[in-house]
Amino acid sequence: MKEKISDELNIQPEFLKLIDISELNESELTRVKRDIIPSFCYDNSMMSAKRLGMQSIVYGIVVISLEGELTLVEHAWIKSNDGEYFDPTYQVACEKSKLNAGAIYYSVIELDLNEYCKLADDIFGDKISKLCAVDFFTIRNHVDFNRFFTS
């Protein structure tokens, strides 16, 4: 699978780390659920990490199996201070749609919340960075992250 991801998405395979995703507990989910927007994983991760006091925002690839077809998706999710990973976007989307597609997660880049906020400030400026999330395209094209990508 790493070779497929590397070939199709130009990610250096040595940076792909297979991880397990847990579900947010009911209390945590309640605190973020009303503000989660399907397909806005970068915004959802930023908001959820800040609101829930999570350690990191994670950029990576999700391999989703729908009706036997594998789809590779550039995605973002969060990591707790205890090292547990959560995907509020997928959790809420599955709950709302009753979807239960299989998903395999590979992390590529993990930014602790302070690093993330500094990066967002550097890219967008102090005022806008509070409103805009840093997406995978921006990470891909940022000089500090070139080593993670093949081209």
Backbone as ProteinMPNN parsed JSONL, in Angstrom:
{"seq_chain_A": "MKEKISDELNIQPEFLKLIDISELNESELTRVKRDIIPSFCYDNSMMSAKRLGMQSIVYGIVVISLEGELTLVEHAWIKSNDGEYFDPTYQVACEKSKLNAGAIYYSVIELDLNEYCKLADDIFGDKISKLCAVDFFTIRNHVDFNRFFTS", "coords_chain_A": {"N_chain_A": [[0.818, -1.202, 0.0], [1.987, 1.228, 0.736], [3.67, 1.715, -1.435], [1.83, 2.187, -3.495], [0.593, 4.53, -2.531], [2.82, 6.216, -2.489], [3.525, 6.245, -5.241], [1.174, 7.297, -6.447], [0.607, 9.677, -5.051], [2.947, 10.979, -4.651], [4.508, 10.869, -2.269], [7.152, 10.409, -0.014], [7.899, 7.129, 0.765], [9.098, 6.281, 3.195], [8.176, 7.999, 5.121], [5.574, 7.397, 5.604], [3.439, 6.311, 8.014], [1.734, 3.74, 9.42], [-1.22, 3.946, 11.252], [-3.535, 3.64, 14.045], [-6.882, 4.655, 14.477], [-8.893, 6.093, 16.952], [-12.163, 6.547, 18.408], [-13.592, 9.668, 19.3], [-14.686, 10.298, 22.641], [-18.05, 10.472, 23.967], [-18.466, 12.917, 25.326], [-16.346, 14.532, 24.348], [-16.953, 14.472, 21.615], [-19.431, 15.772, 21.591], [-18.616, 18.372, 22.184], [-17.458, 19.258, 19.826], [-18.975, 18.479, 17.638], [-21.166, 19.954, 16.443], [-19.893, 21.853, 14.938], [-18.422, 20.573, 13.033], [-17.7, 20.096, 9.676], [-18.391, 18.135, 6.964], [-15.868, 17.15, 4.68], [-14.206, 19.268, 5.259], [-11.729, 18.771, 6.537], [-9.282, 19.913, 7.373], [-9.915, 22.372, 8.583], [-11.682, 21.336, 10.492], [-9.948, 19.737, 12.01], [-8.144, 21.636, 13.041], [-9.893, 23.249, 14.606], [-10.969, 21.3, 16.363], [-8.663, 20.297, 17.655], [-7.772, 22.566, 19.058], [-10.045, 23.155, 20.641], [-10.363, 20.817, 22.148], [-7.973, 20.552, 23.426], [-5.875, 19.081, 22.272], [-2.757, 17.491, 21.328], [-1.536, 17.489, 18.731], [-1.828, 18.232, 15.186], [-2.386, 16.193, 12.482], [-1.149, 15.348, 9.341], [-1.902, 13.357, 6.609], [-2.581, 10.309, 4.829], [-5.592, 8.777, 3.977], [-6.836, 5.653, 3.306], [-9.571, 4.607, 1.737], [-12.082, 2.2, 1.494], [-14.565, 1.675, -0.676], [-17.244, -0.032, -1.782], [-15.532, -2.039, -2.747], [-13.566, -0.63, -4.108], [-10.48, 1.065, -3.81], [-9.69, 4.188, -2.478], [-7.513, 6.899, -2.338], [-6.961, 9.436, -0.041], [-5.915, 12.664, 0.702], [-5.57, 13.976, 3.895], [-6.514, 15.26, 7.168], [-6.175, 14.912, 10.704], [-6.352, 14.498, 14.3], [-4.177, 14.327, 17.228], [-3.911, 13.119, 20.503], [-2.624, 14.159, 23.742], [-1.866, 11.836, 24.932], [-1.015, 10.295, 22.883], [-2.915, 9.115, 21.29], [-4.869, 8.774, 18.339], [-7.39, 10.62, 16.572], [-10.185, 11.101, 14.416], [-12.177, 13.509, 13.873], [-13.677, 14.505, 11.703], [-14.272, 12.3, 9.996], [-15.538, 10.642, 11.862], [-17.881, 12.09, 12.548], [-19.03, 12.389, 9.988], [-19.536, 9.71, 9.287], [-21.359, 9.06, 11.268], [-23.502, 10.8, 10.68], [-24.234, 10.008, 8.087], [-24.594, 7.334, 8.259], [-22.679, 5.802, 7.185], [-20.261, 3.286, 6.818], [-17.591, 2.818, 5.886], [-14.565, 1.099, 5.282], [-11.474, 2.254, 6.597], [-8.078, 3.08, 6.319], [-5.326, 4.454, 7.907], [-2.529, 6.511, 7.293], [-0.048, 8.316, 8.718], [1.805, 11.241, 7.859], [2.954, 13.779, 8.379], [3.293, 15.249, 11.501], [2.289, 17.902, 13.403], [2.849, 19.637, 16.33], [0.51, 21.517, 18.286], [1.434, 24.121, 18.845], [3.532, 24.403, 16.952], [1.994, 24.169, 14.647], [0.319, 26.464, 14.853], [2.247, 28.495, 14.681], [3.246, 28.013, 12.105], [0.892, 28.51, 10.602], [0.528, 31.234, 11.204], [2.865, 32.239, 9.997], [2.361, 31.66, 7.32], [-0.199, 32.764, 6.695], [-0.407, 35.138, 8.088], [-0.888, 36.875, 11.169], [-3.595, 37.646, 11.889], [-5.364, 36.411, 9.999], [-4.673, 33.748, 10.267], [-6.056, 32.74, 12.381], [-8.444, 32.113, 11.356], [-8.151, 30.568, 9.068], [-7.368, 27.312, 7.981], [-4.436, 25.297, 7.581], [-3.92, 23.642, 4.669], [-3.339, 20.448, 2.955], [-2.189, 20.878, 0.453], [-0.862, 23.323, 0.807], [1.027, 22.553, 2.736], [2.457, 20.666, 1.229], [3.729, 22.357, -0.588], [5.356, 23.948, 0.907], [8.527, 25.029, 1.884], [9.741, 23.916, 4.177], [8.826, 21.332, 4.28], [9.54, 19.843, 2.087], [11.103, 17.496, 1.989], [9.412, 15.388, 2.519], [8.104, 14.685, 0.234], [8.1, 13.388, -3.13], [8.182, 14.857, -5.471]], "CA_chain_A": [[0.0, 0.0, 0.0], [2.876, 2.395, 0.765], [4.152, 1.962, -2.799], [0.701, 2.783, -4.229], [0.47, 5.913, -2.053], [3.997, 6.942, -2.965], [3.42, 6.418, -6.694], [0.027, 8.113, -6.854], [0.535, 10.971, -4.37], [4.299, 11.548, -4.567], [4.954, 10.971, -0.878], [8.268, 9.515, 0.285], [7.312, 6.014, 1.522], [9.645, 6.123, 4.554], [7.46, 8.877, 6.047], [4.213, 6.882, 5.797], [3.376, 5.519, 9.244], [0.41, 3.154, 9.632], [-1.695, 4.241, 12.616], [-4.912, 3.295, 14.397], [-7.731, 5.788, 14.866], [-9.914, 5.834, 17.97], [-13.292, 7.478, 18.352], [-13.753, 10.611, 20.41], [-15.747, 9.871, 23.542], [-19.293, 11.237, 23.784], [-18.276, 14.277, 25.822], [-15.503, 15.241, 23.379], [-17.699, 14.594, 20.368], [-20.449, 16.8, 21.804], [-17.966, 19.692, 22.179], [-17.038, 19.671, 18.482], [-19.852, 17.925, 16.606], [-22.013, 20.919, 15.721], [-19.05, 22.677, 14.074], [-17.72, 19.728, 12.061], [-18.262, 20.17, 8.329], [-17.796, 17.096, 6.12], [-14.917, 17.561, 3.644], [-13.375, 20.376, 5.754], [-10.916, 18.097, 7.548], [-8.216, 20.786, 7.885], [-10.584, 23.272, 9.522], [-12.205, 20.521, 11.595], [-8.827, 19.316, 12.857], [-7.657, 22.814, 13.762], [-10.886, 23.615, 15.62], [-11.072, 20.226, 17.358], [-7.425, 20.25, 18.447], [-7.784, 23.706, 19.986], [-11.154, 23.048, 21.587], [-10.205, 19.652, 23.022], [-6.639, 20.555, 24.026], [-5.082, 17.987, 21.71], [-1.332, 17.764, 21.159], [-1.052, 17.672, 17.369], [-2.604, 18.07, 13.975], [-1.679, 15.202, 11.687], [-1.425, 15.319, 7.905], [-1.596, 12.033, 6.106], [-3.385, 9.702, 3.776], [-6.573, 7.778, 4.375], [-7.223, 4.738, 2.24], [-10.969, 4.263, 1.995], [-12.618, 1.154, 0.638], [-15.993, 1.828, -0.955], [-17.717, -0.988, -2.78], [-14.405, -2.764, -3.299], [-12.596, 0.272, -4.724], [-9.638, 1.798, -2.869], [-9.513, 5.6, -2.793], [-6.512, 7.556, -1.502], [-7.417, 10.792, 0.28], [-5.085, 13.501, 1.572], [-6.507, 14.213, 4.989], [-5.951, 15.714, 8.443], [-6.858, 14.476, 11.914], [-5.702, 15.024, 15.505], [-3.513, 13.391, 18.143], [-4.018, 13.556, 21.89], [-1.4, 14.208, 24.546], [-1.542, 10.447, 25.262], [-0.57, 9.609, 21.672], [-4.043, 8.48, 20.608], [-5.303, 9.515, 17.16], [-8.835, 10.75, 16.381], [-10.6, 11.774, 13.19], [-13.524, 14.027, 14.095], [-14.395, 14.668, 10.437], [-14.779, 10.995, 9.573], [-16.457, 10.141, 12.88], [-19.161, 12.785, 12.398], [-19.588, 12.058, 8.67], [-20.074, 8.349, 9.354], [-22.546, 9.09, 12.128], [-24.589, 11.492, 9.979], [-24.644, 9.318, 6.865], [-24.665, 5.903, 8.562], [-21.638, 5.189, 6.369], [-19.277, 2.527, 7.581], [-16.554, 2.388, 4.948], [-13.281, 0.806, 5.904], [-10.476, 3.315, 6.409], [-6.736, 2.801, 6.813], [-4.672, 5.758, 8.071], [-1.074, 6.65, 7.286], [0.387, 9.678, 9.022], [2.99, 11.689, 7.132], [3.526, 14.905, 9.121], [2.59, 15.613, 12.729], [2.702, 19.203, 13.932], [2.184, 19.938, 17.593], [-0.377, 22.667, 18.11], [2.233, 25.351, 18.798], [4.183, 24.436, 15.634], [0.942, 24.422, 13.668], [-0.099, 27.876, 14.953], [3.343, 29.31, 14.156], [3.231, 27.827, 10.655], [-0.272, 29.227, 10.076], [0.845, 32.665, 11.3], [3.878, 32.545, 8.987], [1.773, 31.556, 5.981], [-1.387, 33.599, 6.487], [-0.395, 36.36, 8.884], [-1.457, 36.657, 12.501], [-5.051, 37.789, 11.979], [-6.054, 35.428, 9.164], [-4.358, 32.38, 10.692], [-7.068, 32.304, 13.356], [-9.635, 31.752, 10.586], [-7.823, 29.657, 7.973], [-6.583, 26.125, 8.293], [-3.373, 24.979, 6.636], [-4.306, 22.408, 3.99], [-2.257, 19.573, 2.509], [-1.55, 21.536, -0.683], [0.062, 24.316, 1.358], [2.116, 21.786, 3.351], [3.22, 20.103, 0.11], [4.48, 23.392, -1.279], [6.138, 24.721, 1.872], [9.932, 24.627, 1.846], [10.106, 23.118, 5.358], [8.294, 19.967, 4.184], [9.922, 19.254, 0.795], [11.694, 16.16, 2.122], [8.359, 14.381, 2.642], [7.474, 14.466, -1.063], [9.023, 12.981, -4.181], [8.298, 15.879, -6.505]], "C_chain_A": [[0.863, 1.267, 0.0], [3.374, 2.745, -0.636], [3.06, 2.63, -3.639], [0.534, 4.261, -3.833], [1.622, 6.76, -2.585], [3.894, 7.246, -4.457], [2.326, 7.404, -7.084], [0.029, 9.514, -6.251], [1.897, 11.616, -4.132], [4.761, 11.823, -3.137], [6.088, 9.966, -0.666], [7.755, 8.377, 1.181], [7.841, 5.868, 2.946], [8.943, 7.013, 5.581], [6.022, 8.428, 6.303], [4.197, 5.939, 6.991], [1.936, 5.045, 9.444], [-0.019, 3.397, 11.074], [-3.127, 3.749, 12.795], [-5.633, 4.553, 14.851], [-8.747, 5.32, 15.895], [-11.063, 6.816, 17.771], [-13.241, 8.414, 19.547], [-14.84, 10.085, 21.329], [-16.942, 10.82, 23.393], [-19.158, 12.69, 24.222], [-17.447, 15.112, 24.843], [-16.259, 15.486, 22.073], [-18.758, 15.69, 20.462], [-19.84, 18.197, 21.708], [-17.585, 20.176, 20.785], [-18.057, 19.369, 17.383], [-20.611, 18.979, 15.795], [-21.206, 21.787, 14.756], [-18.258, 21.885, 13.042], [-18.459, 19.803, 10.727], [-17.604, 19.072, 7.491], [-16.987, 17.725, 4.987], [-14.084, 18.789, 4.026], [-12.43, 19.846, 6.835], [-9.845, 18.999, 8.149], [-8.784, 21.759, 8.914], [-11.084, 22.502, 10.742], [-11.103, 20.101, 12.554], [-8.289, 20.48, 13.678], [-8.613, 23.169, 14.912], [-10.932, 22.565, 16.737], [-9.838, 20.165, 18.249], [-7.405, 21.365, 19.473], [-8.852, 23.53, 21.056], [-10.968, 21.921, 22.591], [-8.836, 19.577, 23.685], [-5.77, 19.412, 23.55], [-3.646, 18.445, 21.458], [-0.981, 18.195, 19.742], [-2.158, 17.633, 16.329], [-1.764, 17.195, 13.062], [-2.132, 15.312, 10.233], [-1.035, 13.943, 7.401], [-2.546, 11.602, 5.022], [-4.346, 8.714, 4.421], [-6.903, 6.955, 3.137], [-8.629, 4.256, 2.594], [-11.413, 3.21, 0.984], [-14.128, 1.335, 0.524], [-16.374, 0.897, -2.092], [-16.561, -1.664, -3.506], [-13.342, -1.92, -3.975], [-11.796, 0.992, -3.643], [-9.449, 3.225, -3.369], [-8.512, 6.179, -1.809], [-6.931, 9.004, -1.302], [-6.375, 11.485, 1.15], [-6.012, 14.04, 2.64], [-5.762, 14.768, 6.201], [-6.82, 15.209, 9.581], [-6.038, 14.949, 13.105], [-5.107, 13.909, 16.355], [-3.577, 13.972, 19.548], [-2.655, 13.598, 22.564], [-0.928, 12.802, 24.941], [-1.096, 9.642, 24.044], [-1.662, 8.887, 20.909], [-4.518, 9.381, 19.466], [-6.827, 9.493, 17.035], [-9.109, 11.471, 15.068], [-12.032, 12.281, 13.352], [-14.33, 14.176, 12.804], [-15.051, 13.359, 10.023], [-15.802, 10.446, 10.568], [-17.833, 10.781, 12.727], [-19.812, 12.439, 11.064], [-20.217, 10.671, 8.675], [-21.349, 8.307, 10.181], [-23.735, 9.703, 11.392], [-25.119, 10.69, 8.802], [-24.889, 7.826, 7.067], [-23.691, 5.109, 7.693], [-20.685, 4.418, 7.275], [-18.25, 1.937, 6.622], [-15.279, 2.09, 5.723], [-12.285, 1.913, 5.616], [-9.164, 2.888, 7.064], [-5.984, 4.129, 6.798], [-3.154, 5.626, 8.062], [-0.75, 8.106, 7.619], [1.631, 9.973, 8.193], [3.705, 12.764, 7.955], [2.655, 15.167, 10.342], [3.164, 16.926, 13.236], [2.029, 19.413, 15.278], [1.462, 21.272, 17.43], [0.382, 23.986, 18.056], [2.946, 25.5, 17.458], [3.166, 24.797, 14.546], [0.545, 25.904, 13.665], [0.987, 28.802, 14.413], [3.388, 29.218, 12.635], [2.076, 28.602, 10.022], [-0.047, 30.738, 10.113], [1.837, 33.079, 10.217], [3.279, 32.566, 7.58], [0.703, 32.611, 5.744], [-1.32, 34.969, 7.153], [-1.199, 36.137, 10.147], [-2.978, 36.701, 12.535], [-5.791, 36.693, 11.207], [-5.813, 34.009, 9.659], [-5.346, 31.862, 11.731], [-8.319, 31.791, 12.651], [-9.38, 30.669, 9.558], [-7.015, 28.473, 8.47], [-5.544, 25.905, 7.207], [-3.723, 23.638, 5.991], [-3.089, 21.64, 3.479], [-1.502, 20.202, 1.345], [-0.508, 22.542, -0.203], [1.266, 23.633, 2.002], [3.044, 21.242, 2.261], [4.167, 21.121, -0.518], [5.318, 24.28, -0.361], [7.553, 24.155, 1.939], [10.334, 23.729, 3.024], [9.687, 21.651, 5.244], [8.645, 19.259, 2.875], [10.397, 17.81, 0.918], [10.659, 15.035, 2.21], [7.777, 13.938, 1.296], [8.509, 14.168, -2.143], [9.137, 13.999, -5.305], [7.47, 17.097, -6.164]], "O_chain_A": [[0.522, 2.256, -0.649], [3.488, 3.92, -0.986], [3.347, 3.544, -4.412], [0.357, 5.127, -4.69], [1.422, 7.875, -3.067], [4.146, 8.372, -4.885], [2.53, 8.251, -7.954], [-0.488, 10.448, -6.864], [1.995, 12.664, -3.494], [5.33, 12.874, -2.843], [5.993, 8.814, -1.088], [7.224, 8.647, 2.258], [7.122, 5.385, 3.821], [9.096, 6.803, 6.784], [5.329, 9.019, 7.132], [4.856, 4.9, 6.985], [1.029, 5.859, 9.617], [0.723, 3.094, 12.009], [-3.835, 3.479, 11.825], [-5.057, 5.405, 15.527], [-9.383, 4.279, 15.728], [-10.931, 7.8, 17.043], [-12.896, 8.012, 20.658], [-15.812, 9.49, 20.863], [-16.828, 11.863, 22.749], [-19.678, 13.59, 23.563], [-17.795, 16.253, 24.541], [-16.202, 16.576, 21.505], [-18.956, 16.449, 19.513], [-20.486, 19.114, 21.201], [-17.405, 21.376, 20.577], [-17.992, 19.958, 16.304], [-20.677, 18.88, 14.57], [-21.777, 22.394, 13.85], [-17.504, 22.464, 12.26], [-19.671, 19.602, 10.656], [-16.385, 19.077, 7.323], [-17.401, 18.731, 4.41], [-13.33, 19.299, 3.197], [-12.347, 20.414, 7.923], [-9.527, 18.861, 9.331], [-8.206, 21.95, 9.984], [-10.932, 22.951, 11.878], [-11.297, 20.105, 13.769], [-8.01, 20.331, 14.868], [-8.182, 23.364, 16.048], [-10.932, 22.911, 17.919], [-9.955, 19.999, 19.463], [-7.06, 21.139, 20.632], [-8.59, 23.734, 22.241], [-11.364, 22.045, 23.75], [-8.564, 18.636, 24.431], [-5.013, 18.834, 24.33], [-3.367, 19.641, 21.384], [-0.223, 19.147, 19.551], [-3.244, 17.095, 16.545], [-0.569, 17.433, 12.89], [-3.325, 15.362, 9.935], [0.034, 13.429, 7.728], [-3.22, 12.414, 4.386], [-3.97, 7.926, 5.288], [-7.206, 7.49, 2.071], [-8.843, 3.592, 3.608], [-11.151, 3.321, -0.214], [-14.866, 1.172, 1.496], [-15.888, 1.027, -3.215], [-16.599, -1.843, -4.723], [-12.308, -2.451, -4.38], [-12.369, 1.476, -2.667], [-9.096, 3.449, -4.526], [-8.632, 5.983, -0.6], [-7.221, 9.716, -2.264], [-5.993, 10.971, 2.201], [-7.111, 14.506, 2.339], [-4.532, 14.746, 6.249], [-8.038, 15.091, 9.447], [-5.107, 15.736, 12.928], [-5.464, 12.737, 16.234], [-3.329, 15.159, 19.757], [-1.661, 13.126, 22.014], [0.247, 12.594, 25.245], [-0.829, 8.445, 24.154], [-1.376, 8.129, 19.982], [-4.564, 10.603, 19.61], [-7.473, 8.493, 17.347], [-8.347, 12.348, 14.663], [-12.986, 11.581, 13.013], [-15.547, 13.992, 12.816], [-16.247, 13.319, 9.734], [-16.808, 9.858, 10.171], [-18.846, 10.083, 12.772], [-21.022, 12.217, 11.009], [-21.303, 10.476, 8.131], [-22.301, 7.607, 9.837], [-24.849, 9.186, 11.47], [-26.322, 10.689, 8.545], [-25.338, 7.137, 6.151], [-23.856, 3.906, 7.492], [-20.353, 4.869, 8.371], [-18.064, 0.722, 6.555], [-14.966, 2.761, 6.706], [-12.256, 2.451, 4.509], [-9.139, 2.404, 8.195], [-6.001, 4.846, 5.798], [-2.576, 4.762, 8.723], [-1.133, 9.017, 6.885], [2.407, 9.075, 7.868], [4.908, 12.672, 8.198], [1.435, 15.291, 10.233], [4.366, 17.047, 13.469], [0.803, 19.377, 15.379], [1.778, 22.054, 16.533], [0.009, 24.88, 17.297], [2.97, 26.589, 16.885], [3.433, 25.607, 13.659], [0.448, 26.522, 12.605], [0.676, 29.794, 13.754], [3.55, 30.231, 11.954], [2.266, 29.278, 9.011], [-0.39, 31.442, 9.164], [1.683, 34.129, 9.593], [3.652, 33.397, 6.753], [0.699, 33.275, 4.707], [-2.096, 35.862, 6.814], [-2.096, 35.295, 10.178], [-3.592, 35.845, 13.171], [-6.747, 36.113, 11.722], [-6.674, 33.147, 9.485], [-5.45, 30.652, 11.932], [-9.153, 31.121, 13.26], [-10.294, 29.923, 9.208], [-6.096, 28.621, 9.276], [-5.748, 26.282, 6.053], [-3.813, 22.62, 6.676], [-1.958, 22.118, 3.56], [-0.281, 20.066, 1.265], [0.597, 22.606, -0.742], [2.399, 24.084, 1.833], [4.266, 21.349, 2.364], [5.275, 20.778, -0.928], [5.919, 25.255, -0.813], [7.742, 22.943, 2.039], [11.194, 22.863, 2.863], [10.143, 20.817, 6.026], [8.105, 18.191, 2.585], [10.121, 16.99, 0.042], [10.988, 13.867, 2.001], [7.051, 12.946, 1.221], [9.646, 14.635, -2.077], [10.131, 13.986, -6.031], [7.448, 18.062, -6.928]]}, "name": "protein", "num_of_chains": 1, "seq": "MKEKISDELNIQPEFLKLIDISELNESELTRVKRDIIPSFCYDNSMMSAKRLGMQSIVYGIVVISLEGELTLVEHAWIKSNDGEYFDPTYQVACEKSKLNAGAIYYSVIELDLNEYCKLADDIFGDKISKLCAVDFFTIRNHVDFNRFFTS"}
